[in-house]
Amino acid sequence: MSRVRVGVIGAGVWATTSHLPTLMKRANEIEMIGVCRKGGDELEKVAAQFNFKVASEDYQDVLKAGIDLCVVSSPVSLHFEHAKAALESGAHVLIEKPVTINPEHAWELVELAKRLERHVVVAFGWNYLPTYRRARELWGKTGVGKIEHVMVHMSSGIRELLSGTSLSSTGDPNDVVDTRTWTDPKISGGGYGQAQLSHALGWILGITHLRARSAFCFSGGPDGAPVELHDAIAMRFEGGASGTVSGASAHGAQGIRHQMEYRVFGSEGQLHADLERDRLMYWRAGGERQEPSLPIDAGSYHCEGPPLALLDLILGRQVENLSPIELGARTVETLEAVYRSISSGLPEKVTI
């Protein structure tokens, strides 16, 4: 393969400000073939900016043009349809998180990718940053024994976006989105859980390899908010471990640095990762402690890792997929139980 042929389904603000500029850093290895999005003026602008040969509001036109790498960054309610069609066309897929709303759809994509021998990378950007890589390395060497309890906290400045009072999803007021992508539950599947806790779950489930079995959630937010802005989740994992996951929508003035903290307690030790303060610590029951140094801003978010990993995988290079579709499916099934609990007011079992 001389150049990887790239197509995009859903060229919204995140695709055009993150995924495509990242791929263009390796412009000598790619060829921009086709792009799809709604809105003729916006479509024409994206096509011209990235030199796409085909531009259409019908995603099938992108697939028919013949592509090797498909970026699926449409609203989550359309991910399954678009990712399935891309895989069946022969393309490898970069899919935005959350992977789907329905966990059955997510696991169907897992099986389809396996059967067709296609790579699928989920856009969990934190899973490619230094804290995750170092935590995963140490976990493989020492672990914490049998996992007994997990604590997760996340906060990010998207209160205005989820409230429908801001059109910016990137912090740049010039990057305007259709707020329904975030605030209409039929399109988004929910609020803070879908928009942000999908990231947090992708991190902790990736490190620990845990799988949720049940969840109970209290949600919150101001009166009149279209989706939930805050989540307080109690969980039970496969194997018996308990867990708590807290998510909070902060005001945009918080800035771009997210609060992200993880603690894992086990029979033989403990892990603590604080991505806001660039700290990572392991304790062993016998008193051993490791606190590896991390680069400055190690936990500051960007999403260059996933698209570049997929490009390397397609080109046959020896890189690891740190955000595989199977991990995405485990986050989807967890969040689906969370949202059923919000509706029922009861603990809900993971159904897959």
N, C-alpha and C positions, 0 to 999 in steps of 0.2 A: 504494500500500500504506500503510494507516494505521498498523498495528502489525505487527511481525514475530512470527509465531507460532513459539514455541520448544518443542522436544521434546528429551528426553534419553534415550539408551539406555546404561545403565550408570552410574547415579547413585551412584558410590562416593565415597571420601573426597576425591579430587582434584576431581571435578566439583562437589561440595558446598562445598568450601573455597576453590576458585579460579574455575572457569568460571562457575558460576551467580552467585556474588556479584559477579563482574565484569560480567556482563550486567545484573544488577539495578541497576548504577550508571546505566544508561540505561533505567530502568523505564518511562519515558513512551513509549519506542519499541518495546517488546516486550509480548507476551502469553504467559504461561506456560500451555502447553496440556497436554502429557503427559510423564510420567516413567516409566521402567522400571528396575527393579533387582530382584535376588533378596532374599527375606526380607520377610515381610509387615509386621513391626513397623518395620523400617528404611524400607521403602517409604512407609508411612503418615506417618512422621516427615518425610521429605523432601518429600512432597506438601504437607503442612501448612506446612512452613517456607517454601516458595517459591510456595505458592498454585497448584499445578497442578490443572487441572480433571480430568484423567484420570491414574490411577495403576494400573499393571499390571505383573505379572511377565512378560508377553508383549509383546515390543517391537512386534509388529504392531499392537497396540491404540494405541500412540503414533502410528504412521504413519497409521493409519486415521482418527485424530482430525483430521488435516489440519494439517501444520506447514510452515513455510518454512525454519527453521534447526534442524538436528539436531546435537546434541552426541553424538558417539560416543566414550564413555570406558569401554567395557566392556573385559575382558581382551583382550590383543592377538590371541589365537587366534580371537576372534570378530569382530574389526574388519572383515574383508572381508565377511562375511555382513551385518553391520549397516549398514556404509557403503553397500554396493551396494543394499540394500533401501531405504535412505533416499534415495539418489539417484534410484532408479527411481520412488519415490513423488512426486518433484518437489522435494524439499528440497535446500538447500545444506548442506554438512557441515563441521563442525569435528571433526577426528579426532585422537585422542591419538596420540602417538608411542610406539613405532615403528608405522608405518602398518599393516603386516601382518608375518607371519613369512615367507610365501612371496612372492618377488619377482614371480612371474607374476601373483599376485593384486593386488599394488600397481600394476603397469603396466596391469592390466585396469581398475582404478579410474581411472587417468589417462585412458584412452581413453573410459571411460563418462562421466566428467565433461565431457570435451570434446564428446562427441556430444550429451549432454543439455543442454549449455550451463549447467552448474551450477558454482558456486564450491566448491572444497574447500580448506580451510586446515588445515595440520598444526600441532599445538600445540608448535611450537618457540619457546618464549618468548624465548630469548636473541636470536633473529633480529629482535626488535622493540625491543631495548634500545639505548642510545646507541652502545656500542662497535661493534656490528655495522653500524648505520646509517652511522656515520662511516667505518668501514673500507670499506664498500661504495661510499660516495661517492668516497673517495680512490682506490679501486681503479679505478673508472670513469674517473677523470681521468689516472691515471699507471700503474697496474698494476706488474708486475715483469718485463715481457717474457715470454719463453717460460718457463713454470714448469718447474723442474728437480727440486726436492725440497720436501717438506712435512713438518713436525713438529707433532704434536698431543699435548698432555698434559692429562688430566682426572683429578681426584680429588674424591670427594664422600662425605659421612658416612652411607653406607647399609650399612656392614658388617653391622650387627645385623639389618637388614631382610633382606638377601640370605642371611644365615646362618639365618634363621628364628627368631631369638631375640628379635625385637622385632616388635610389631604396628603400629608407627607408621611412616608413610611421609612425614610432613610435619615431623617434629621436635616436634610436639605429642603427648604421650602419650595425650591424649584422642581423637585421631583414629586409630581402630582399623581395620585392613584384614584381609582374608583373605590370609594370607601366601602361599597357593598362587598368587596372582596374580603373585608375584615369584619363588617358589622351585620351582614345578613347571614343568620345561622344556616339557611338553606344552601348558601354558597361556601361559607367558611367552616361550618360544622360547630362553631362555638367561638369563644373569645380568647382570653389569655392562655387557656390550656392549649388550644390549637396553634395560636400564633407564636407562643414562646416556650411553654412547658414541653412541647414536642422536642425542642433543642435539649432541655435539661434531661428529659428521659432518654434521649438518644445518647447522651454522655454517660449517665450512670448505668444504664442497661448495657451499654457497650463495654464498660470497664468490668462490671460484675458478672455479666452473662445471666443476670436474673430474668425471670419472666413473671409478670403479675398474674395473680389468681383472683383477686377481688379488690374493690376500691369503694370508698365512701367519701363524698365531697360536700363541703359547704362552700358555696360561691358567694361573691359579693360585688358591690359596685354602687355607684350613685343611682338614685331614682331616675328612671327613664333611659338608662344606658341600654343600648340594643343587644349587647352581649355581656357576659360576665367579665369583670376587670380583675378579680382576685379569686384565688382558689386555695382551699385548705383541704388537703387530701390525706386520708389514712389508707394504708395499703397492706395487703398480705401477699407475699410472694411464694412462688413454687419452692418447696423445701421448708416453709414455715417462717421465714424471716418476716418481720414487720417493717413498716416504713411510713415516713411522712414526707409529703411534697408540698411546699408552699410556693405560691406564685403571686406576685403583686405588680400591678400596673402603676408605675411612678409617673410623675409629671415629666414632660420632655426636657425640662431644665436639668434633670439628672445627668444629661449628656449621653454620650455614646458608650460609656463603660458600664456594662451590666453588672449587677450583683449576682454572683453564681457561687454557691457553696455546697459542698458535698461532704458527708461524714458516713463512713461505713464501719460498723462495729461487728467484730467476729470473735470466734472462740479463741483465736490465737493473736489477735492484733486489731489495729484500727487504721483507717485511712482518713485523712482530712485534706481536701483540696479547696482553695479559695481563689477563684479566678479573678476576682476584683482586686485582690491584693497580691497576686502572683506568688502564692504560697502552696506548697505541697509537702505533706508530712505523713510518714508511716511510723507507727509504734508496734513493737512486738511485745507479747506478754512478758517475756523475760527482761524487758527494760531496753532492748535495742531500739534506737530511733534513727530514722533517716529523714533528712530535710534537704533534698537536692536543690541546687541553685537553678533558677529559671531566668530566661532573658527578661529584660524590662518590657512591660506590656505583653507578657506571654499570653495573658487571657483576654486581651483586647480583640474584639471579634472582627474577622473578615472571612470570606468564603472562597478563597482562592484554591484551597486544597481539593475539594470535591471535583470541580471540572478538570483540573490538571491531572488528578488521579485517574479519571476516566479516560482522558486522552492517552495517558501512558499505558493503561491497560489495553486499549484498542491497538496501540502500536507494539504490543507484545513485550513491554518492559517489565522488569521485576519490581513492581510496587504492590502495596497491600491496599485493598479496599477497606478503609476504616469506617465506612458508613454503608454497609451492604443493605440490600433490600430487605433481608430477613430482620435486621435490626430495626429498620423502618416499620416493618409489620408489627414487631413487638411493642413499639410505641403507639401505633394506631389502636391495637386491641386494648391497651391500657387506657388511652384517652376515651375510647368509646364507652368503656365501663364507667369512667368518671362522669361523662355527660349523662349516661342513664341514671346514675346516682343523683346528680343535680335535679333531674326531672322527677325521680321517684321519692327522693328524701330518704332512701334506704341504701345499705351496702349492696353492691351489684357485682356478680361474678363475671370474670372475663369469659366470653362465650366461645372462643375458638380453642 
